[in-house]
Amino acid sequence: MTQNNQNNGILRKGYIDSIGKLVFYIALFIVISAFLQYLIFYLLPKYGITLGNYYVYINVTLTLLLGFLVVRAFSMVIYHFIRLKYSEDVARAFRNVFLIIGIGALITVIAGEVGGGIAGVSVGGFLGIVIGFSMQQTLGQAVAGLFLLIARPFRINQNVTLLGDTGIVNDVGILFTELIKDDGTKVLIPSNLIIGNKIYILPPKNQPQGNSTKS
């Protein structure tokens, strides 16, 4: 019980720290962005220095650097929040999905800033569609992997049959489930193919068929 309380305390501390980092990066982005606007459009022009034409590129660089830190910090908030209730692999899977989505959104925002105005919206929207289509299968597979990790229809080291392949579950990841067959062959089965198909949970190798164990 004491060990569990210590682990819960560590997890809660990690959750609070991750929220603190997220708030810090957001505040840092706002402060630096406001300072750059003041510097470029108000202070420097007083001394005859005009950098207004370069503001877009400066802002894009700032968005790229601090934006990634914000996205990563947000994904870590999700990770620690999920970790409070679920296992390490489930929390890691959620973190990776939100990190991928966040990076895609960040790229779309940057494309919109570079284009500017209606053109920027068009470019950003088009890029978002392209990213969405290109990642559709991967994200679908990742979502299916999350369901498997949360529902846990089978566990590591269990003897199962998935999509006609029988073996010991070696790993349950966000994209693939890895089976080790009797001959040592590794089989990687996409998560989205497992969802909606029959899953056969077989007796352990050293246990005979049926519940014929004797005391």
Secondary structure, 3 states (H helix, E strand, C coil): CHHHHHHHHHHHHHHHHHHHHHHHHHHHHHHHHHHHHHHHHHHHHHHCCCCHHHHHHHHHHHHHHHHHHHHHHHHHHHHHHHHCCCCHHHHHHHHHHHHHHHHHHHHHHHHHHHHCHHHHHHHHHHHHHHHHHHCHHHHHHHHHHHHHHHHCCCCCCCEEEECCEEEEEEEECCCEEEEECCCCCEEEEEHHHHCCCCEEEECCCCCCCCCCCCC
